[in-house]
C-alpha cells in the first residue's frame, strides 16, 4: 500500500504539512481497533456557570454541587462566565498559529526529546524514539511563576510572550478558583491544597495538528489522562474526543466559542481516593485545516507528592493509590512509550 512506503515518521525537521504527503506513513497508523470515526457521536458536556462562585452562599453551593456531580460522573465539563475575555482567548490561539507557521529552522532552535525541559518543541512525545508516532507539532512551556520562565519562551513572533503570557496568568487564576470549588465539593474545604498549588506547576501544551490526508488512520495525541489536578483546554476547532466511562466509546467535544473545557486530572483522582476520575481523552485529525489547542495543566510542585486525603480514607474506602509527584510522572514517560498503551496511573493503583 502507498501508506507503507516508509517506516519513518515526520519529524520536527519537516512536518507532514511541509512535506505535503498524500498518504499516512506506516509508523503513524494506529491499530484498527483504536482508529477514530470520521463521523463520531457528539459528547454531552455539562456546562457550569462560574458566575455563581462569587455570589451568595446559595448560588455558590449550587455551582459546587454541579461540579461534584460532573466530577463523579464523567470528569469533564465546559465553563462559562469564566472571566477571560474573548480577545485574550483569540490572541492566544493566534500567536500559537503564528509560531507554527514560522520557518522550521526557527522552531528547531527549541527542539528537544528531553521531557523535563521547561520549553521544548517537537512532534510526538519523543521524536524518532517511540514506536508510535503522532500527527502533531507542539510547544511545551512552563508558565508559573511566569517571570521565572517567560524569558525562555519564543520571542518570535515578537508579541508571543506578551499575549500568551497574559492568557497563562488569567487561566491560572481561573484554575485556582476551580480547584477551591473541587476541594470544597469533596468536603475538604476551599483551602485544602491552595498553599501547595500556589507553589505548584503550570505547564502549557500548545498543540498544532496539521491537516491529515487520512484522518481515520492516525491520531494527534493517543488516549491518555493528564497528570495534573485539572487541565483547562482552549481549542480553535473540534477534534478533542473524550471517553464515555459508561461504555468506553469515544465522543467528540462540540465547538463553542468562548467556552473553555475543564478536565479532572490524575492528581485529583488520587486526592479524592478515586471518588473523582481523571478523564481519558485523545486528539483526532481532519483533512482540511490546521487545528490548534492550548492545554493548561495545573498541579502541585515538581517534587511534591500528591496523596489521597486522609479524610476520604477509611475501612469502607481504603487507600487506593500510591503517592506520586510530577517528577515521578516525567520519569515514567521518559522511560516508556505511552503510545503503546502504558499509563502512569496504572502504576499508582493499589489492588
N, C-alpha and C positions, 0 to 999 in steps of 0.2 A: 504494500500500500504506500501511497505517496507520503503519508504521515510517518512512515517508519524509516525514512531515508537516513536519519541521523539519530544518534542516541544522546547528543549533547544539547542541553537546554540553551535558551537565550540567556546571556549573562549581562552583567552591568556594562560591559564594554559596548553592547549593542542590543537594545531591547527588541522585542518582537515587532513593535510598531516600526522601528527604524529599519529592521530587516525587510519588512513588508511581506512576511511569509503568508502564503496562501493555504497553509496546512498546519496542523499541530504536530510537533515533534513527538517521537515515541516516549521520551522521558517526561514530557509534560502531560501525557494522557493519564487519567486516573482509572482505577478499576471500574469495570462496567457496573458493579453493584453500587458504586458511590457516585455515579455520574448525575449531574443535575438535569432537571427537566427544563425544556425551553418554555414550557407553559406551567409554571409552578402555581400551586394554590397560594392564596394570599393569607398571611398571618393576621389573626385578630390581635391587635396590640392595644392593651389597656392605655387610656390617656389619663394622666394625672395632672390636675391643675395645681401648680405650686403656689398660686396666689394665696391660697388658704393657709400656708405655713406661717405667714407673718401676721395673720389677723387674730381674731378672738380664739380662745381655747377650744370652743366647739368646732370652729372651722378647721383648726389645726388637727384636732382629734379625728375628723373625717378624713383628711388627707393622709394622716399616719395610718389609719385603718385601711385605706385603699392601698397604700404601699405594702402593708403587711400581707394583704390578700394576694396581691400580684407577685410578691417575692416568694410566697409559699406555693403558688400555683404554677408559675412559669419562669420567673426570674428576669423578666424584661418588661419595659413599659416606655411609652412616649411621655414627654413632659411639655406642657405649655405654660405660658406666663412665667418663663424661667429667668427673665431679666436680661438676657443677652439680645441686643438689638440686631435687626436683620443685616445692617451694614457691616457689623462685626463678623457675622457668620459668612456673608458673601465675600468679605475681604480675606478671610482665612482660606476659603476654597479657591479664590482667585490666585492668591500667592502660591498655594500648593501647585496649582496647574501651571503657573509660570515657571516654577522651579523645574518641573518635569519636562518642560519644553526647551530647557537650556541645552546647549551642545553637550554631548556625552562626556567630553574631556573636562568640562566644568563640574559635572556631577561626580565623575570618577575621583575627584580630589577627596571625597568623603566616603569612598567605598571601603567597606571592611566586612570580614566574616566574624569579627570578634563581637559576640553578643553582649559583652559588658561595656563596650564603648558608649559614651554618652551621646555621641552624634555619629550616625553611620547610614550610608546609602547602600542599597542592594536590591536584589530581586527576590529570590527565595530566601528561606531562613538562613542557610549557609550555602552560598553560591558555589556550584561545582562539587560540593561535598555530600549533600544529602542525596539519597536515592530518588526522592520525589522532589521535583522542581515545580514551581507555580508561576502563573501568568500574571505577574505584577512587578511594579517597582515601588520602593518605599524609602522614606527617610524617617529614621527614629531619632527623637530629640528628648533629652531630659529637660524638664521645664520648671522645676521648683527646687529651691528658690530661683526665680528667673534670672536674677543678677549673677548667680553663680555659673550659669550655663549659656546665656544668650550670646556671649561673645564667641562661642564655639559654633553657633548656628551659621548657616549660609548668609553672606551679605550680598548675594546676587540671587534674585532681584534685590535692588537696593532697599526696598521697604519691607523685605521679608521678615526681618527681626521685629520691626515695629508692629506690623499688622498681625502676624501670627502670635507675637508675644502678647498683644492685647487680648486676643482670644484665649490664650493659655491662662492668663491671670483671671479672666472672668469665668471661664469654665471651671477652674479650680475652686473659686468661691462658691459656685453652684454645687460642686461635688461635696464640699464640706457641709452645706445645708442639707443635702440629700442624705448624707451619712448620719447626721444627727437624727433625722427622721427615721432612718432604718434602725439605729440602735434603740431609739425610743419605741419603735414598733415591736422590738424584741423584749421590751420590758426592762431594758438596761439603762434607760435614761439617755438624754441627748449628749452628754459629755463623756460617755463611757470610753471611747478611744480618741476623742478630739485632740488631746495633747500629743498622742503618738502620730496622729495624722498631720498635725501642724509641722512636724519634723519629717514627714513621710515623703514618698516619691510622687512625682507626676511625670509620666512619660507619654509623649505624643507619638503615635504611629500614623504618619502621613502616607497614605497608600494611594498609588495610581494603578489603574487596571486598563492596559491598552486594549483596543478592540481585538477580539479573537476570532479567527476565521471559522472555528468550530467550537462555539461556547458550550456545547453539550458534551465535549470530550475532556475539558480541563476545568480547573478551579483557580481563583485568585489567591485564596487562603483556604487551607484544609479545615475540617471540623475541629473546633477547639473551644475551651472556655478560657477566660482571661485570668491570669494570676494578678488580681487586683482586689481591692474592696469593691469598687464599682468602676465601670467604664462608661464614658459618655461619648456617643458617636454622632458625628455630623457627616452626611453624605450628599453628594451632588445629584445623584440619581439612584434608582433602585438597583439592588444587587446583593444586599445583605440578606441572608437567609438564617432563620432560627429553627432549631429542632423543637418540635412539639413533644414535650416529655411524656404525653399520654400514649403515643404510638410510634415515636421515633421518626415521624415524617418531617420533611423539610418544607418550610413555608416562607414566602418572600415578604420582607417587611415593606409595606407600601410607602411611597414617597409622600411627604407632607412638608411643604415649605415652612421654614421657621421652627419646626418641631425637632427636638433632639431625642435620641434613643438612649435609654439607660440599661446597662447590663449588670446584673449581680455577678460579682467575681468570686474566685475561689477563696479569697481571704474572708469574705462574709459567710460563705458556706462553712468554713472551719469555725469562725467566730460563733455562728448560730448553732453549731453542733449538728448541722445537717437540716435544720428547720427550713432554711433558705438554700436553694441550689444555684450554683453557677450555671449560666445558660450556655448551651452548646450552640455555636453559630459558625458560618462559613461565608466566603465571598464568591459569588458567581460572576459570570462574564457576559458580555454581549458583543455582537459583531459590528456595531455601528459607532460607538462613541467611547472616548476615554473617560472613565469614571474615577472620581476622587472620593475618598473617605478619610476623615480625620478622627482617630480614636484617641481619647484622652484617658489614660489609665491612672487611677489614684489608689495608693496603698500605703502601708507602713514603710518605715525607713529600710534601707537596703539590707541591713543585718538584724532588724527587729523581727523576732519570731511571732507569728500570729498563733494563738491558742484558742481552743473552744472556751467560751465564757463559763466560769465555774458555776454561775447562776443557772446555766442551762444543762448542767450535767448532774444526773442523779441515778439511782438504781434502775429506774424505768427508762432513763435515757443516758446510758453510759457514754463515756467519751468515745467519739467515732473517728477522730483524726489526730495524727501526729502534728506537733508544732512545726512550722517551717518559715523561711524568710525568702525575700526576693532573690537574695544571693543563691539560696538553695535551688530556686526555680531556674535561674540563669545557668547554674552548673548543670542542671538536668538537660536543658535544651542544647547546651554546648556539646554534651556528650551523646545526645540521642537525636534521631530523625523523627520529628513529630508527624511528618507526612506518612510515616509507616504505621500510624495509629497509636503511638505511645503518648500517654497523657500523664503529666506530673501529678495530678490529683489522685490517680490510681495508686501512687506510691505512698500517699498520706493516709489512705483509708485503713482503719483498724477493723479487722474481721470483714 
